[in-house]
């Protein structure tokens, strides 16, 4: 599985929210980007963990959707590094993975993820998780 990072902004009365999607699989990245854009989010994407970290710093998204199976720097390492960096540690990260075992959820949470969801993506469930971590 590849990784891409996308940043999404959503129009709400309190302002726009930006989401970064880190996903290397083009089909997954495009599907998430299109669906979240239609829901009013601004999207920024990255294709590997290092690019994800770089875009977290340059874009300062409100939330990150982080695939765990990324090239260059995997999602576990990228999340751990982000949470150890004062400048971006406060950005919520939702880990996305095709691995649905409890140990995979635990591993993602131990890396510092704020939430966890499995692939294939259930959009309504993911949107609920996104909204629960965005500023109100």
C-alpha positions as a printed Julia matrix, in Angstrom:
136×3 Matrix{Float64}:
   0.0    0.0    0.0
   1.29   3.44  -0.79
   0.85   6.58   1.13
  -0.38   9.99   0.23
  -0.91  13.02   2.35
  -3.76  15.35   1.61
  -4.83  18.5    3.3
  -8.51  19.34   3.32
 -10.24  22.58   4.22
 -13.89  22.61   5.03
 -16.06  25.68   5.02
 -17.74  26.12   8.36
 -18.95  29.15  10.23
 -15.81  29.12  12.36
 -13.61  29.12   9.25
 -11.94  26.67   6.9
 -10.37  23.37   7.98
  -7.41  21.94   6.12
  -6.65  18.21   5.97
  -3.43  16.65   4.77
  -3.77  13.2    3.2
  -0.58  11.13   3.16
  -1.23   8.2    0.82
   0.98   6.58  -1.82
  -1.82   4.71  -3.62
  -3.08   7.01  -6.37
  -6.59   5.53  -6.46
  -7.04   5.86  -2.68
  -5.59   9.37  -2.72
  -7.82  10.54  -5.56
 -10.96   8.97  -4.07
 -10.4   10.57  -0.67
  -9.46  13.92  -2.22
 -12.57  14.06  -4.42
 -14.97  12.96  -1.71
 -13.58  15.32   0.91
 -13.44  18.22  -1.55
 -17.12  17.67  -2.31
 -17.79  17.97   1.41
 -16.14  21.4    1.42
 -12.62  20.59   2.61
  -9.43  21.97   1.11
  -7.13  19.07   0.27
  -3.35  18.83   0.22
  -1.68  15.52  -0.6
   1.65  13.83  -0.02
   2.81  10.49  -1.38
   5.25   9.33   1.3
   5.98   9.87   4.96
   8.81  12.35   4.46
   6.72  14.47   2.1
   3.92  14.23   4.65
   6.15  15.64   7.41
   7.35  18.4    5.07
   3.77  19.35   4.15
   2.68  19.26   7.78
   5.24  22.02   8.36
   4.59  24.02   5.18
   0.79  23.7    5.09
   0.01  23.48   8.84
  -3.15  21.41   8.27
  -5.88  21.09  10.87
  -5.74  17.29  10.56
  -3.71  14.56   8.84
  -4.98  11.29   7.34
  -1.85   9.11   7.43
  -1.54   5.82   5.58
   0.71   3.54   7.6
   2.22   1.6    4.67
   4.21   4.4    3.01
   7.48   4.41   1.08
  10.58   6.43   2.09
   9.34   6.91   5.67
   6.4    4.76   6.78
   3.33   6.16   8.5
   4.34   4.87  11.93
   7.71   6.63  11.72
   6.24   9.81  10.21
   3.55   9.98  12.91
   6.08   9.36  15.67
   8.4   12.07  14.31
   5.51  14.53  13.93
   4.36  13.97  17.52
   7.96  14.47  18.75
   8.27  17.83  16.92
   7.12  20.87  18.87
   6.04  22.75  15.72
   3.58  20.08  14.47
   2.9   17.81  17.44
  -0.54  19.34  18.04
  -1.89  18.41  14.61
  -4.3   15.45  14.97
  -3.33  12.36  12.98
  -5.78   9.66  11.94
  -3.92   6.49  10.99
  -5.29   4.62   7.96
  -4.33   1.02   7.29
  -5.53  -2.13   5.58
  -4.34  -4.02   8.67
  -7.42  -4.48  10.83
  -5.96  -6.41  13.76
  -6.08  -4.96  17.27
  -2.28  -5.01  17.41
  -2.18  -2.7   14.35
  -4.48  -0.2   16.08
  -2.31  -0.38  19.19
   0.86   0.13  17.14
  -0.64   3.22  15.44
  -1.75   4.69  18.76
   1.67   4.0   20.3
   3.25   5.9   17.39
   1.15   8.89  18.46
  -1.91   8.68  16.2
  -4.97  10.38  17.66
  -7.35   7.94  15.98
  -7.35   4.93  13.68
  -9.44   3.67  10.79
  -9.2    0.7    8.46
  -9.24   0.33   4.69
 -11.25   0.0    2.64
 -12.49   3.38   3.79
 -16.01   3.68   5.16
 -16.49   7.36   4.32
 -19.28   8.13   6.77
 -17.3    6.58   9.65
 -14.13   8.42   8.59
 -15.99  11.75   8.32
 -17.27  11.29  11.9
 -13.71  10.71  13.08
 -12.42  13.7   11.11
 -15.08  16.0   12.52
 -14.43  14.8   16.09
 -10.79  15.94  15.8
 -11.27  19.25  13.97
 -11.59  22.53  15.83
 -15.22  23.43  16.43
